[in-house]
Amino acid sequence: MSITKLTAGSKVTRQAITKHLRVMEAAGLVRSARHGRENVWQLDQRRLEDARYCLDLISKQWDNALGRLRKFVEG
């Protein structure tokens, strides 16, 4: 999608969306291609799934650590 389409109906500015997309591009989650006067952005589904997998692992580790802490505190 183009920035115009991504921001349609949103209160978020085009500059803010672009800034976030650049960060996501640096992480390999999205890529852009020039089409005429606009950049069109595309999500890399595989990379997003990889990131989700890693975040799920980290979430489970935190849940386990907090569970151990709770057990210790309530002791």
C-alpha positions in Angstrom: 0.0 0.0 0.0 1.0 3.6 -0.4 1.4 6.0 2.5 -1.8 7.7 1.3 -3.8 4.5 1.6 -2.2 3.6 4.9 -3.1 6.9 6.5 -6.6 7.2 5.0 -9.1 7.6 7.8 -6.4 7.8 10.4 -5.4 10.7 12.7 -1.8 9.5 12.3 0.3 11.8 10.1 2.0 10.5 6.9 5.3 11.5 8.4 4.7 9.3 11.5 3.7 6.4 9.3 6.7 6.8 7.1 9.0 6.9 10.1 7.6 3.7 11.5 7.8 2.0 8.1 11.5 3.0 7.8 12.2 1.3 11.2 10.3 -1.8 10.1 12.2 -1.7 6.8 15.5 -1.7 8.7 14.3 -4.7 10.6 13.4 -6.5 7.4 9.7 -6.6 8.1 8.6 -4.5 5.2 10.1 -3.3 1.9 9.2 -0.5 -0.4 9.2 0.0 -4.2 8.8 3.2 -6.1 5.7 3.3 -8.4 5.4 6.6 -10.1 5.5 9.4 -7.5 4.7 7.1 -4.6 6.5 4.4 -2.6 4.4 1.2 -2.2 5.0 -0.8 0.9 4.8 -4.5 1.3 4.8 -6.6 4.4 7.2 -9.6 4.5 4.9 -12.2 6.0 7.7 -14.7 6.7 9.8 -12.2 8.6 6.8 -11.0 10.6 6.1 -14.7 11.6 9.7 -15.0 12.7 9.4 -11.9 14.8 6.2 -13.1 16.3 7.8 -16.5 17.2 10.6 -14.7 19.0 8.3 -12.4 20.9 6.2 -15.4 22.0 9.3 -17.1 23.4 10.3 -13.9 25.3 6.7 -13.6 26.6 6.8 -17.1 27.9 10.1 -16.5 29.6 8.8 -13.4 31.3 5.6 -15.3 32.4 7.8 -18.1 33.9 10.1 -15.6 35.7 7.1 -13.7 37.1 5.5 -16.9 38.2 8.7 -17.9 40.1 8.9 -14.4 41.7 5.2 -14.6 42.8 5.8 -18.1 44.3 8.9 -16.8 46.1 7.1 -13.6 47.4 4.0 -15.5 48.5 6.2 -18.2 49.8 
